[in-house]
Amino acid sequence: MLNVAAVRKLFPHTRKTAYFNTASNGPLATPAYQVMDAHYQTARMAGIGGQMELFDTLDRIRKNAATIFGCREDEAGFGFNTTFGINLAAFGLPLKPGDEVLLSDVEFPANVYPWLGLRQRGIKVTLLKNKNGCFDIDLFEQSITHRTRVLSLSFVQFFNGYKNDLTTLGKICRERNLFFVVDAIQGAGAEPMQVHKWNVDIAAAGCQKWMLSPQGTGIFYISDAMKKRMIAPWRSWLGVDWQCNWSNLLDFSRPFESSARQYELGTYPAAHVLALDWALTFINKLGVADIQAHNHGLLDRLIAYLENEPYYRITSCLDKKHRSSILTFATAHGDIKPLHQQLLKAGVVTAMREGSVRVAAHLFNNARDINRLIAVLKQAAKGA
Ligand SMILES: Cc1ncc(COP(=O)(O)O)c(C=O)c1O
């Protein structure tokens, strides 16, 4: 169980707002801010030199990323956002003209546009029709042809919190010989992941949401087997092993790293990497399974209220298997803008997505935050 009172002390925003918008952007904890601040103070005094410690920090990040993905350390790397890992997949998988990629028609654009870029190379991209906002596994199975090579899908859908059944999907991908790519940003850090068990080939997650890190930080997973089949879409001078020895930079004979690190790109955003290191260590110390239990427990309270108030209609799937740390609901008369504004005025931050109010509960939220949200919902229902 989380010690939420202790956690809240690290997040100054909790003194003011009931923040339920981590699915857009996670807040930074004070220690994450402090390590960045200290770094910039040093940089301001020209104190940034070889930055050798940063390589240890990055090792720790890969280790923590591996814990979050449920993979081995050498299968996890630092990327800058989700888009980084999706592009690694789209342009690194061994695809040829005539091959087909399957996506859902309700994916976040970060998992669509990189694939659409493949059309220029003669690769067909098909968006499968959703069923009530959810991925339709039957349609997926029926749509696979001898040309189909890839399924790329979100772990958790951004606008309704639907957690996809990656066990079943991964099994189908394995049986039908498809590459399986996962956009994990809306789950990683809040919902346990088991990429090996799910037969995922590549997964990508920006860390700016549930991993409470600065924008411009991300992690990716690439399976060992996949690494061997990839045609690397890019190469970097930091993708080879220098053993922290910068005395022979004109030696171009160094082989690329065999780990996921071979796909990392050039000089790192050091301040952000330091904050990311703090945040991932923090999340893994709390444990993603406990974070999930906490988040779902808070949303249970909201569900109990919404189910008994006819003015509201839950638009998320409540099947346990498909629940996540995101819950969405709509109002009887459709327009959610006034309610969203009313919530904001009361210091309750949510998001509007596809006609629903989106509530994202995370480790710093407590029962008081949920009560504050419900109090506004009661007022709005009464006044409607
Ligand atoms: C499902 C999903 N994928 C990706 C992103 C963002 O992609 P990136 O981290 O590349 O900016 C978001 C939200 O911003 C998202 O909800």
The ligand as an SDF file (V2000), in Angstrom:
LIG
                    3D

 16 16  0  0  0  0  0  0  0  0999 V2000
   -1.4640    7.0440  -26.5880 C   0  0  0  0  0  0  0  0  0  0  0  0
   -0.5030    8.1890  -26.7330 C   0  0  0  0  0  0  0  0  0  0  0  0
    0.6160    8.0290  -27.4530 N   0  0  0  0  0  0  0  0  0  0  0  0
    1.5210    9.0070  -27.5700 C   0  0  0  0  0  0  0  0  0  0  0  0
    1.3420   10.2330  -26.9760 C   0  0  0  0  0  0  0  0  0  0  0  0
    2.3910   11.2840  -27.0920 C   0  0  0  0  0  0  0  0  0  0  0  0
    3.4460   10.9130  -27.9190 O   0  0  0  0  0  0  0  0  0  0  0  0
    4.9070   11.5380  -27.7070 P   0  0  0  0  0  0  0  0  0  0  0  0
    5.3930   11.0440  -26.3580 O   0  0  0  0  0  0  0  0  0  0  0  0
    5.7060   11.0310  -28.8160 O   0  0  0  0  0  0  0  0  0  0  0  0
    4.7480   13.0250  -27.7690 O   0  0  0  0  0  0  0  0  0  0  0  0
    0.1610   10.4580  -26.2380 C   0  0  0  0  0  0  0  0  0  0  0  0
   -0.1590   11.7500  -25.5830 C   0  0  0  0  0  0  0  0  0  0  0  0
    0.4120   12.7800  -25.6550 O   0  0  0  0  0  0  0  0  0  0  0  0
   -0.7580    9.4020  -26.1060 C   0  0  0  0  0  0  0  0  0  0  0  0
   -1.8800    9.5700  -25.3710 O   0  0  0  0  0  0  0  0  0  0  0  0
  1  2  1  0
  2  3  1  0
  2 15  2  0
  3  4  2  0
  4  5  1  0
  5  6  1  0
  5 12  2  0
  6  7  1  0
  7  8  1  0
  8  9  2  0
  8 10  1  0
  8 11  1  0
 12 13  1  0
 12 15  1  0
 13 14  2  0
 15 16  1  0
M  END
$$$$
